[in-house]
Each structure stands twice: as structure tokens, then as C-alpha cells.
């Protein structure tokens, strides 16, 4: 069975895992920015730095305070919003 996702067609299984888990694959640092409301839910915003295959990338990440699920993930370095 293929592991490709229709919403994120170029991502492999292990890469898609970063879309819902708080900890990102290759994470090297995480700084709390503050609290926000995302899709009507109380969330905590983080600036996250990751390194994969020798490439560094930064993300803004909003995590649901109550259940710990990622509500929104935005790349600061690419045109990617999840």
C-alpha cells in the first residue's frame, strides 16, 4: 500500500508524522512564543528549528493546549502551511 497522502502528495510516511506530532522530525530547538486561538481552540505557539539531510528549516507551530495535537504548522523558510 502506498504511503502518499493526497493533501501532501510529496511526503513520505515519516515526513507526514511531523504534521500531527508536537515534536518535529529532526528538531534541534523549540522556543515558546505565547498563547493564541487557532480554529477556535486554545493553542500555544512555538518557533521550531529542524535539520533534515543537512538542511535547516524554521517553523511556526501551534499546539492545542488541552490535547497536545498540532493545529497549525507554517514553514518560515518555504511556502508551506499545514
N, CA, C and O atoms as CSV, one atom per row, in Angstrom:
chain,resi,resn,atom,element,x,y,z
A,1,UNK,N,N,0.842,-1.172,0.000
A,1,UNK,CA,C,0.000,0.000,0.000
A,1,UNK,C,C,0.897,1.249,0.000
A,1,UNK,O,O,1.884,1.313,0.732
A,2,UNK,N,N,0.547,2.211,-0.809
A,2,UNK,CA,C,1.310,3.442,-0.917
A,2,UNK,C,C,1.137,4.286,0.341
A,2,UNK,O,O,0.093,4.252,0.992
A,3,UNK,N,N,2.167,5.033,0.664
A,3,UNK,CA,C,2.138,5.865,1.855
A,3,UNK,C,C,1.957,7.337,1.500
A,3,UNK,O,O,2.113,8.202,2.362
A,4,UNK,N,N,1.636,7.626,0.262
A,4,UNK,CA,C,1.466,9.017,-0.138
A,4,UNK,C,C,0.134,9.553,0.352
A,4,UNK,O,O,-0.840,8.813,0.486
A,5,UNK,N,N,0.109,10.818,0.610
A,5,UNK,CA,C,-1.070,11.491,1.144
A,5,UNK,C,C,-1.586,12.459,0.083
A,5,UNK,O,O,-0.807,13.205,-0.509
A,6,UNK,N,N,-2.871,12.449,-0.152
A,6,UNK,CA,C,-3.445,13.347,-1.171
A,6,UNK,C,C,-3.272,14.817,-0.813
A,6,UNK,O,O,-3.074,15.648,-1.699
A,7,UNK,N,N,-3.343,15.148,0.472
A,7,UNK,CA,C,-3.208,16.544,0.884
A,7,UNK,C,C,-1.754,17.000,0.840
A,7,UNK,O,O,-1.486,18.188,0.656
A,8,UNK,N,N,-0.827,16.087,1.005
A,8,UNK,CA,C,0.608,16.388,0.955
A,8,UNK,C,C,1.279,15.360,0.063
A,8,UNK,O,O,2.000,14.496,0.561
A,9,UNK,N,N,1.060,15.432,-1.257
A,9,UNK,CA,C,1.443,14.349,-2.162
A,9,UNK,C,C,2.913,13.992,-2.191
A,9,UNK,O,O,3.236,12.847,-2.505
A,10,UNK,N,N,3.813,14.890,-1.885
A,10,UNK,CA,C,5.225,14.563,-1.982
A,10,UNK,C,C,5.841,14.028,-0.701
A,10,UNK,O,O,7.038,13.742,-0.675
A,11,UNK,N,N,5.053,13.882,0.370
A,11,UNK,CA,C,5.607,13.498,1.653
A,11,UNK,C,C,5.567,11.997,1.883
A,11,UNK,O,O,4.556,11.347,1.617
A,12,UNK,N,N,6.659,11.455,2.372
A,12,UNK,CA,C,6.721,10.047,2.761
A,12,UNK,C,C,6.062,9.885,4.127
A,12,UNK,O,O,5.756,10.870,4.799
A,13,UNK,N,N,5.845,8.623,4.534
A,13,UNK,CA,C,5.175,8.337,5.815
A,13,UNK,C,C,5.827,9.046,6.991
A,13,UNK,O,O,5.141,9.707,7.770
A,14,UNK,N,N,7.153,8.919,7.131
A,14,UNK,CA,C,7.824,9.513,8.283
A,14,UNK,C,C,7.755,11.037,8.243
A,14,UNK,O,O,7.789,11.672,9.297
A,15,UNK,N,N,7.662,11.633,7.076
A,15,UNK,CA,C,7.556,13.086,6.966
A,15,UNK,C,C,6.157,13.557,7.353
A,15,UNK,O,O,6.007,14.621,7.952
A,16,UNK,N,N,5.139,12.779,7.017
A,16,UNK,CA,C,3.776,13.148,7.391
A,16,UNK,C,C,3.589,13.102,8.898
A,16,UNK,O,O,2.746,13.825,9.428
A,17,UNK,N,N,4.353,12.268,9.606
A,17,UNK,CA,C,4.226,12.161,11.055
A,17,UNK,C,C,4.460,13.513,11.718
A,17,UNK,O,O,3.866,13.793,12.759
A,18,UNK,N,N,5.308,14.354,11.141
A,18,UNK,CA,C,5.566,15.648,11.745
A,18,UNK,C,C,4.356,16.562,11.662
A,18,UNK,O,O,4.320,17.576,12.359
A,19,UNK,N,N,3.373,16.249,10.846
A,19,UNK,CA,C,2.228,17.121,10.692
A,19,UNK,C,C,1.268,17.058,11.873
A,19,UNK,O,O,0.503,17.999,12.082
A,20,UNK,N,N,1.284,15.976,12.655
A,20,UNK,CA,C,0.357,15.880,13.779
A,20,UNK,C,C,1.061,15.768,15.125
A,20,UNK,O,O,0.459,16.080,16.153
A,21,UNK,N,N,2.301,15.337,15.148
A,21,UNK,CA,C,3.048,15.218,16.395
A,21,UNK,C,C,3.643,16.557,16.787
A,21,UNK,O,O,4.070,17.330,15.930
A,22,UNK,N,N,3.671,16.828,18.076
A,22,UNK,CA,C,4.258,18.083,18.550
A,22,UNK,C,C,5.744,18.150,18.212
A,22,UNK,O,O,6.224,19.178,17.734
A,23,UNK,N,N,6.479,17.057,18.456
A,23,UNK,CA,C,7.912,17.032,18.176
A,23,UNK,C,C,8.114,16.803,16.681
A,23,UNK,O,O,7.575,15.851,16.115
A,24,UNK,N,N,8.882,17.668,16.052
A,24,UNK,CA,C,9.118,17.558,14.622
A,24,UNK,C,C,10.336,16.676,14.352
A,24,UNK,O,O,11.286,16.660,15.135
A,25,UNK,N,N,10.300,15.955,13.256
A,25,UNK,CA,C,11.426,15.118,12.850
A,25,UNK,C,C,12.642,16.014,12.632
A,25,UNK,O,O,12.569,16.993,11.890
A,26,UNK,N,N,13.755,15.682,13.275
A,26,UNK,CA,C,14.976,16.462,13.127
A,26,UNK,C,C,15.012,17.739,13.948
A,26,UNK,O,O,15.851,18.605,13.702
A,27,UNK,N,N,14.120,17.872,14.914
A,27,UNK,CA,C,14.040,19.095,15.711
A,27,UNK,C,C,15.336,19.340,16.474
A,27,UNK,O,O,15.861,18.442,17.132
A,28,UNK,N,N,15.848,20.575,16.377
A,28,UNK,CA,C,17.071,20.941,17.087
A,28,UNK,C,C,16.819,21.985,18.168
A,28,UNK,O,O,17.597,22.082,19.117
A,29,UNK,N,N,15.747,22.768,18.045
A,29,UNK,CA,C,15.405,23.736,19.095
A,29,UNK,C,C,13.922,24.075,19.022
A,29,UNK,O,O,13.283,23.967,17.976
A,30,UNK,N,N,13.397,24.491,20.183
A,30,UNK,CA,C,11.981,24.859,20.301
A,30,UNK,C,C,11.876,25.989,21.315
A,30,UNK,O,O,12.344,25.862,22.446
A,31,UNK,N,N,11.259,27.096,20.907
A,31,UNK,CA,C,11.064,28.239,21.797
A,31,UNK,C,C,9.584,28.592,21.844
A,31,UNK,O,O,8.938,28.751,20.808
A,32,UNK,N,N,9.059,28.711,23.049
A,32,UNK,CA,C,7.659,29.093,23.221
A,32,UNK,C,C,7.503,30.580,22.927
A,32,UNK,O,O,8.263,31.408,23.428
A,33,UNK,N,N,6.498,30.906,22.099
A,33,UNK,CA,C,6.232,32.291,21.725
A,33,UNK,C,C,5.114,32.865,22.585
A,33,UNK,O,O,5.206,33.999,23.056
A,34,UNK,N,N,4.055,32.078,22.791
A,34,UNK,CA,C,2.937,32.557,23.585
A,34,UNK,C,C,1.672,31.778,23.262
A,34,UNK,O,O,1.710,30.758,22.573
A,35,UNK,N,N,0.556,32.273,23.768
A,35,UNK,CA,C,-0.733,31.617,23.575
A,35,UNK,C,C,-1.526,32.305,22.475
A,35,UNK,O,O,-1.354,33.494,22.207
A,36,UNK,N,N,-2.402,31.526,21.843
A,36,UNK,CA,C,-3.230,32.045,20.748
A,36,UNK,C,C,-4.491,31.194,20.651
A,36,UNK,O,O,-4.614,30.163,21.312
A,37,UNK,N,N,-5.411,31.636,19.828
A,37,UNK,CA,C,-6.602,30.855,19.493
A,37,UNK,C,C,-6.481,30.465,18.025
A,37,UNK,O,O,-6.328,31.325,17.158
A,38,UNK,N,N,-6.551,29.156,17.748
A,38,UNK,CA,C,-6.458,28.639,16.382
A,38,UNK,C,C,-7.649,27.726,16.165
A,38,UNK,O,O,-7.890,26.819,16.961
A,39,UNK,N,N,-8.388,27.954,15.104
A,39,UNK,CA,C,-9.621,27.217,14.782
A,39,UNK,C,C,-10.515,27.053,16.018
A,39,UNK,O,O,-11.088,25.990,16.253
A,40,UNK,N,N,-10.617,28.128,16.795
A,40,UNK,CA,C,-11.486,28.127,17.958
A,40,UNK,C,C,-10.944,27.389,19.170
A,40,UNK,O,O,-11.675,27.198,20.141
A,41,UNK,N,N,-9.680,26.967,19.143
A,41,UNK,CA,C,-9.075,26.197,20.237
A,41,UNK,C,C,-7.932,26.990,20.862
A,41,UNK,O,O,-7.206,27.703,20.170
A,42,UNK,N,N,-7.783,26.858,22.176
A,42,UNK,CA,C,-6.649,27.468,22.868
A,42,UNK,C,C,-5.380,26.734,22.445
A,42,UNK,O,O,-5.307,25.507,22.508
A,43,UNK,N,N,-4.390,27.498,22.016
A,43,UNK,CA,C,-3.163,26.892,21.498
A,43,UNK,C,C,-1.944,27.616,22.051
A,43,UNK,O,O,-2.025,28.777,22.453
A,44,UNK,N,N,-0.823,26.921,22.065
A,44,UNK,CA,C,0.457,27.512,22.421
A,44,UNK,C,C,1.298,27.560,21.151
A,44,UNK,O,O,1.410,26.565,20.433
A,45,UNK,N,N,1.891,28.724,20.877
A,45,UNK,CA,C,2.699,28.896,19.666
A,45,UNK,C,C,4.175,28.706,19.992
A,45,UNK,O,O,4.669,29.160,21.024
A,46,UNK,N,N,4.873,28.012,19.072
A,46,UNK,CA,C,6.304,27.758,19.210
A,46,UNK,C,C,7.018,28.143,17.925
A,46,UNK,O,O,6.450,28.056,16.837
A,47,UNK,N,N,8.277,28.573,18.063
A,47,UNK,CA,C,9.202,28.668,16.938
A,47,UNK,C,C,10.079,27.428,17.036
A,47,UNK,O,O,10.698,27.178,18.071
A,48,UNK,N,N,10.131,26.650,15.954
A,48,UNK,CA,C,10.844,25.375,15.977
A,48,UNK,C,C,11.872,25.342,14.849
A,48,UNK,O,O,11.580,25.712,13.712
A,49,UNK,N,N,13.074,24.894,15.182
A,49,UNK,CA,C,14.150,24.726,14.198
A,49,UNK,C,C,14.365,23.233,13.987
A,49,UNK,O,O,14.473,22.481,14.956
A,50,UNK,N,N,14.428,22.794,12.726
A,50,UNK,CA,C,14.702,21.396,12.414
A,50,UNK,C,C,15.865,21.316,11.430
A,50,UNK,O,O,16.160,22.266,10.706
A,51,UNK,N,N,16.511,20.159,11.427
A,51,UNK,CA,C,17.552,19.893,10.431
A,51,UNK,C,C,17.330,18.489,9.891
A,51,UNK,O,O,17.290,17.514,10.642
A,52,UNK,N,N,17.184,18.407,8.567
A,52,UNK,CA,C,16.993,17.121,7.889
A,52,UNK,C,C,17.862,17.113,6.653
A,52,UNK,O,O,17.852,18.055,5.861
A,53,UNK,N,N,18.616,16.038,6.499
A,53,UNK,CA,C,19.504,15.882,5.339
A,53,UNK,C,C,20.434,17.074,5.178
A,53,UNK,O,O,20.731,17.490,4.059
A,54,UNK,N,N,20.895,17.624,6.302
A,54,UNK,CA,C,21.834,18.739,6.271
A,54,UNK,C,C,21.210,20.088,5.960
A,54,UNK,O,O,21.924,21.080,5.810
A,55,UNK,N,N,19.882,20.138,5.862
A,55,UNK,CA,C,19.180,21.390,5.550
A,55,UNK,C,C,18.424,21.851,6.792
A,55,UNK,O,O,17.670,21.084,7.389
A,56,UNK,N,N,18.628,23.087,7.169
A,56,UNK,CA,C,17.965,23.665,8.324
A,56,UNK,C,C,16.693,24.377,7.881
A,56,UNK,O,O,16.673,25.040,6.844
A,57,UNK,N,N,15.627,24.234,8.676
A,57,UNK,CA,C,14.358,24.898,8.357
A,57,UNK,C,C,13.699,25.335,9.654
A,57,UNK,O,O,13.835,24.678,10.686
A,58,UNK,N,N,12.978,26.459,9.591
A,58,UNK,CA,C,12.290,27.010,10.761
A,58,UNK,C,C,10.779,26.950,10.536
A,58,UNK,O,O,10.296,27.139,9.420
A,59,UNK,N,N,10.049,26.684,11.611
A,59,UNK,CA,C,8.597,26.596,11.560
A,59,UNK,C,C,7.962,27.399,12.687
A,59,UNK,O,O,8.553,27.561,13.755
A,60,UNK,N,N,6.753,27.900,12.442
A,60,UNK,CA,C,5.847,28.351,13.487
A,60,UNK,C,C,4.904,27.178,13.690
A,60,UNK,O,O,4.401,26.610,12.721
A,61,UNK,N,N,4.661,26.811,14.939
A,61,UNK,CA,C,3.796,25.673,15.230
A,61,UNK,C,C,2.840,26.074,16.346
A,61,UNK,O,O,3.252,26.662,17.345
A,62,UNK,N,N,1.550,25.748,16.168
A,62,UNK,CA,C,0.528,25.985,17.168
A,62,UNK,C,C,0.015,24.634,17.650
A,62,UNK,O,O,-0.459,23.823,16.854
A,63,UNK,N,N,0.111,24.394,18.963
A,63,UNK,CA,C,-0.256,23.119,19.554
A,63,UNK,C,C,-1.436,23.330,20.495
A,63,UNK,O,O,-1.413,24.226,21.338
A,64,UNK,N,N,-2.469,22.498,20.348
A,64,UNK,CA,C,-3.646,22.546,21.214
A,64,UNK,C,C,-3.199,22.351,22.663
A,64,UNK,O,O,-2.546,21.356,22.978
A,65,UNK,N,N,-3.539,23.277,23.535
A,65,UNK,CA,C,-3.115,23.220,24.928
A,65,UNK,C,C,-3.735,22.030,25.655
A,65,UNK,O,O,-3.078,21.392,26.478
A,66,UNK,N,N,-4.987,21.734,25.357
A,66,UNK,CA,C,-5.698,20.677,26.076
A,66,UNK,C,C,-5.265,19.272,25.668
A,66,UNK,O,O,-5.024,18.431,26.533
A,67,UNK,N,N,-5.162,19.001,24.365
A,67,UNK,CA,C,-4.894,17.630,23.904
A,67,UNK,C,C,-3.504,17.433,23.291
A,67,UNK,O,O,-3.117,16.297,23.017
A,68,UNK,N,N,-2.752,18.505,23.072
A,68,UNK,CA,C,-1.377,18.379,22.593
A,68,UNK,C,C,-1.224,18.064,21.113
A,68,UNK,O,O,-0.151,17.638,20.688
A,69,UNK,N,N,-2.267,18.262,20.323
A,69,UNK,CA,C,-2.226,17.990,18.887
A,69,UNK,C,C,-1.870,19.271,18.141
A,69,UNK,O,O,-2.312,20.358,18.512
A,70,UNK,N,N,-1.071,19.135,17.093
A,70,UNK,CA,C,-0.704,20.293,16.280
A,70,UNK,C,C,-1.937,20.781,15.519
A,70,UNK,O,O,-2.567,20.015,14.789
A,71,UNK,N,N,-2.275,22.057,15.694
A,71,UNK,CA,C,-3.407,22.657,14.997
A,71,UNK,C,C,-2.981,23.342,13.707
A,71,UNK,O,O,-3.739,23.391,12.739
A,72,UNK,N,N,-1.758,23.870,13.702
A,72,UNK,CA,C,-1.272,24.598,12.522
A,72,UNK,C,C,0.243,24.557,12.523
A,72,UNK,O,O,0.883,24.647,13.571
A,73,UNK,N,N,0.813,24.418,11.319
A,73,UNK,CA,C,2.259,24.393,11.145
A,73,UNK,C,C,2.593,25.213,9.913
A,73,UNK,O,O,2.074,24.947,8.829
A,74,UNK,N,N,3.459,26.215,10.070
A,74,UNK,CA,C,3.813,27.106,8.968
A,74,UNK,C,C,5.328,27.158,8.847
A,74,UNK,O,O,6.024,27.465,9.815
A,75,UNK,N,N,5.835,26.860,7.660
A,75,UNK,CA,C,7.265,26.982,7.414
A,75,UNK,C,C,7.622,28.460,7.294
A,75,UNK,O,O,6.948,29.212,6.590
A,76,UNK,N,N,8.666,28.863,7.972
A,76,UNK,CA,C,9.149,30.238,7.846
A,76,UNK,C,C,10.080,30.374,6.655
A,76,UNK,O,O,10.395,31.491,6.244
A,77,UNK,N,N,10.529,29.250,6.089
A,77,UNK,CA,C,11.524,29.255,5.022
A,77,UNK,C,C,10.971,28.862,3.657
A,77,UNK,O,O,11.604,29.122,2.633
A,78,UNK,N,N,9.804,28.243,3.635
A,78,UNK,CA,C,9.192,27.808,2.374
A,78,UNK,C,C,7.742,28.269,2.367
A,78,UNK,O,O,7.243,28.794,3.363
A,79,UNK,N,N,7.081,28.071,1.255
A,79,UNK,CA,C,5.670,28.420,1.133
A,79,UNK,C,C,4.836,27.184,1.513
A,79,UNK,O,O,4.228,26.550,0.651
A,80,UNK,N,N,4.815,26.851,2.813
A,80,UNK,CA,C,4.130,25.661,3.286
A,80,UNK,C,C,3.308,26.006,4.506
A,80,UNK,O,O,3.835,26.518,5.494
A,81,UNK,N,N,2.003,25.724,4.440
A,81,UNK,CA,C,1.095,25.875,5.577
A,81,UNK,C,C,0.335,24.582,5.690
A,81,UNK,O,O,-0.248,24.109,4.714
A,82,UNK,N,N,0.335,23.992,6.901
A,82,UNK,CA,C,-0.378,22.727,7.134
A,82,UNK,C,C,-1.355,22.948,8.253
A,82,UNK,O,O,-2.076,22.025,8.634
